[in-house]
């Protein structure tokens, strides 16, 4: 079973300094049909105006992944991390027993465009943690590169869940496949461009949910950047 999630059906909020599209129920957007997919709880596509950002706030018991598309995202947290995240980098914040952090666009002119992704952890109450790694275009060109995993395989960022996130760039005849083990869920989110996924043509912001499917097949891209998730069912 493959379920389409068109971009225009997502929740939308424009706060002036922040323009945000919600793939799952979030804040003022509530949709019982789209609360989570396995442990994948949030995919917010955010655009933050210059000199603006999210002030210091708290999280706990959540794996938070930031994937920057344009501009840069300044991050500061209660663990003492102060970093700048730019395109090609994947940041993971394990909130665990509790952290506070802020996210800010320090540019005076440009917009920061990024995806904020939340994954429900397998274990609650873990020690908070932070990781950030760079994955260049050459790592993702014409293939699905593992960027997030439970064990840090293939130099990926590790999280507290049996979930994997792959990133890929596809043009023309470039194609790739990801095998899903029996009982696993899949989720595809097209970041930008156009892409054919299992016969479905997607444009930026579109997504597909996979259940009881054995393979995710991507190809026929036009300036496409895609994220593919391999997820356990959520008990």
PyMOL commands that set and color helices and strands:
alter all, ss='L'
color gray80, all
select helices_A, chain A and resi 7-9+137-140+153-155
alter helices_A, ss='H'
color red, helices_A
select strands_A, chain A and resi 2-5+11-14+18-22+40-48+53-59+63-70+72-77+82-86+89-94+99-104+112-119+129-134+145-149+157-158+164-179+185-197+200-203+207-211+215-231
alter strands_A, ss='S'
color yellow, strands_A
deselect
rebuild
show_as cartoon
